[in-house]
Each structure stands twice: as C-alpha cells, then as structure tokens.
Amino acid sequence: MTTEGWTEAEEALRLLSTGPYALDVAAKRLSRGSGVYAWWAAPSVLPDLPGPANAEVPSLRMLYLGRAGSLRGRILRNHLRRSGSSTLRRTLAGLLVSEGYRTTWTDRVVLVPEDETRLTAWMHANLRLTWAEDPEPEIAEAELVRRLHPPLNVHGVDPEHVQAAVVAAKNAYNASASE
C-alpha cells in the first residue's frame, strides 16, 4: 500500500471510529458520495462474534465494514431493504436462523417480503452506523478489513480470522431455498 493509501485508510478509520448513529438518524445524514461504512452493535447482539470496539463508544463493536460508490444508495436501497443485493443482510438472516427467517428463490436466494421488513426492523433496533467519504473506497476498505477483521466480513480477511460461524451462516442461508 502506498503512503497516500495508508493515510486515506487512517483518516477513514478515524471517521468510522466516531460515535455511531442510530439508523433513522444516519438515513437523514448519509451523503451520495463514495466511501466506506461500518456497522456496530452491542456485545449482546451476536455475542459469539467479537469485533473491535468503537473508540468513542466502547460498548459498541464493529460487525461489518464495506464500501460504496454511493453511501446513501448502498445503505438505504440495499442494506436496509433487499437481501438479494446485500451480503450483510444475507449473513444476518443466516445468523438469526433461530428467529425463523424464511427465504424464496428468484434468480438467487432472498428473504420473503415480510421477513425483509422484519430484518430491517431488527437492524434498526440493534445496529448503528458510521461512514467516511472517500473518493477511492476500495483502498480504504481493503486495508481496514485486513487490519480490523470485522467478524461479518469474509472477503479480504486473513484466513485465520474468518469466523467459521459466519461462513456456516452464509452457506445455510444459501441452501435455505430451493430452485
């Protein structure tokens, strides 16, 4: 990584480590610019998947880190709406299988509409969000995922840090609906 890339990742981490926003507040503040984002939760949410603590609110830990060409679009149209276009939603549904989330097959496995709504409500109740605008979010995301090992991230994480429960949840979700 170049010195400039390292500096950009450090600045992104500083911004991601600020106090996370409730999702209704974040929805009003998210920009349309590109950047990286982090999802945070209390340790009691998915307690078997520890993540790095938030610098300003140590009672929250990072669960997932991603990038977006449009922060507002990625968060509002994908992560808070459609499992078909959100790895985060599919992973959460797989981890929350005991909650009885139901799937169906379209061109891929997706939650049934009622459970899309239910998962969004769960996310609003349990998750918080931070973000950092960045013109080249791929660089910051790759460096921060490699360094921080958010438990719900699989791609870009060193193999020894990949959470077996997350891989199993993704596989269970994908196998939950038949063609």
C-alpha positions in Angstrom: 0.0 0.0 0.0 1.3 3.5 -0.8 1.8 6.1 1.8 -1.1 8.0 0.4 -3.3 4.9 0.6 -2.2 4.3 4.2 -3.1 7.9 5.1 -6.5 7.6 3.5 -7.2 4.4 5.4 -6.1 6.1 8.7 -8.5 9.0 8.0 -11.3 6.7 7.2 -10.7 4.7 10.4 -10.7 7.9 12.4 -14.1 8.8 11.0 -15.5 5.3 11.3 -14.5 5.3 14.9 -16.6 8.2 15.9 -19.9 7.7 17.8 -22.2 5.6 15.6 -25.6 6.9 14.6 -28.9 5.2 15.0 -30.1 4.2 11.6 -33.0 6.7 11.4 -30.5 9.5 12.0 -28.0 8.0 9.7 -30.6 7.8 6.9 -31.0 11.6 7.1 -27.3 12.4 7.1 -25.8 9.9 4.6 -24.2 11.6 1.6 -24.5 10.4 -2.0 -20.7 10.3 -2.3 -18.5 7.2 -2.3 -16.9 5.9 0.9 -16.6 3.2 3.5 -19.1 2.4 6.2 -19.1 0.3 9.4 -22.0 -1.4 11.2 -21.8 -1.5 15.0 -23.7 -3.4 17.8 -23.6 -4.1 21.5 -21.7 -7.2 22.5 -25.0 -8.8 23.4 -26.0 -8.7 19.7 -24.4 -11.8 18.1 -22.3 -12.4 21.3 -20.2 -15.2 19.7 -18.8 -12.8 17.1 -16.4 -10.3 18.8 -15.3 -7.3 16.8 -13.1 -4.2 17.5 -14.6 -1.7 20.0 -15.7 1.7 18.9 -13.2 4.4 20.0 -15.8 6.8 21.2 -18.5 4.3 22.4 -16.5 1.3 23.7 -19.8 -0.5 24.5 -20.3 -1.0 20.7 -18.2 -3.2 18.5 -17.7 -3.3 14.7 -19.5 -6.2 13.0 -19.1 -5.3 9.3 -17.1 -2.9 7.1 -18.0 -2.2 3.5 -17.6 0.3 0.6 -20.0 2.1 -1.6 -20.0 4.2 -4.8 -22.9 6.0 -3.2 -23.1 5.7 0.6 -26.7 6.7 0.7 -27.8 4.4 -2.1 -25.9 1.4 -0.7 -27.2 1.7 2.8 -30.8 2.8 2.1 -31.5 0.8 -1.0 -29.5 -2.4 -0.3 -28.6 -2.9 3.3 -31.8 -1.6 4.7 -34.1 -3.1 2.1 -33.1 -6.1 -0.1 -31.3 -9.3 0.9 -30.7 -10.1 -2.8 -28.2 -7.2 -3.1 -26.7 -7.2 0.4 -24.2 -9.7 1.7 -24.7 -8.1 5.2 -28.5 -8.9 5.1 -27.9 -12.4 3.9 -25.3 -13.0 6.6 -27.5 -11.6 9.3 -30.5 -13.7 8.2 -28.3 -16.8 8.3 -27.0 -16.0 11.8 -30.5 -15.3 13.0 -31.9 -18.6 11.6 -33.4 -19.3 15.1 -35.7 -16.3 14.5 -37.4 -18.2 11.7 -36.5 -16.0 8.7 -37.9 -17.5 5.5 -36.4 -17.4 2.0 -37.5 -18.0 -1.5 -35.7 -18.4 -4.8 -35.8 -15.7 -7.5 -32.6 -15.6 -9.5 -30.9 -16.1 -6.1 -32.0 -16.8 -2.5 -33.8 -13.8 -1.0 -35.9 -13.3 2.1 -39.7 -13.4 1.7 -41.1 -9.8 1.8 -42.4 -10.0 5.3 -39.0 -11.1 6.6 -37.2 -8.4 4.6 -39.3 -5.9 6.7 -38.7 -7.9 9.9 -34.9 -7.9 9.3 -34.9 -4.2 8.6 -36.7 -3.6 11.9 -34.2 -5.8 13.7 -31.3 -3.8 12.2 -32.9 -0.5 13.3 -33.3 -1.9 16.8 -29.8 -3.5 17.1 -27.3 -1.8 14.8 -25.6 1.6 14.5 -23.7 3.1 11.6 -20.7 5.2 10.9 -19.2 6.2 7.5 -16.4 8.1 5.9 -16.5 9.7 2.4 -13.6 8.6 0.3 -13.1 9.0 -3.5 -11.4 5.6 -3.7 -13.1 3.5 -1.1 -11.7 0.2 -2.4 -8.2 1.1 -1.0 -9.5 2.1 2.5 -11.9 -0.9 2.7 -9.2 -3.4 1.8 -6.7 -2.0 4.3 -9.2 -1.7 7.1 -10.8 -5.1 6.7 -7.3 -6.6 6.6 -6.3 -4.8 9.7 -9.5 -4.9 11.8 -11.0 -8.3 10.9 -14.7 -7.3 11.3 -16.4 -10.6 12.2 -19.1 -10.5 9.5 -16.6 -9.8 6.7 -15.2 -12.8 4.9 -13.6 -11.5 1.8 -10.3 -9.7 2.4 -9.9 -11.1 5.9 -6.8 -13.2 6.6 -8.0 -16.9 6.7 -7.1 -17.3 10.3 -9.5 -14.5 11.2 -12.5 -15.7 9.2 -15.3 -16.6 11.5 -16.5 -20.2 10.9 -20.0 -19.3 12.2 -20.3 -16.6 9.6 -19.2 -19.0 6.8 -21.7 -21.6 8.1 -24.5 -19.0 8.3 -23.9 -17.8 4.7 -23.9 -21.4 3.5 -27.1 -22.2 5.5 -28.8 -19.1 4.1 -27.9 -20.0 0.5 -29.2 -23.6 1.0 -32.4 -22.4 2.6 -34.5 -22.1 -0.6 -34.6 -24.5 -3.4 -34.8 -23.5 -7.1 
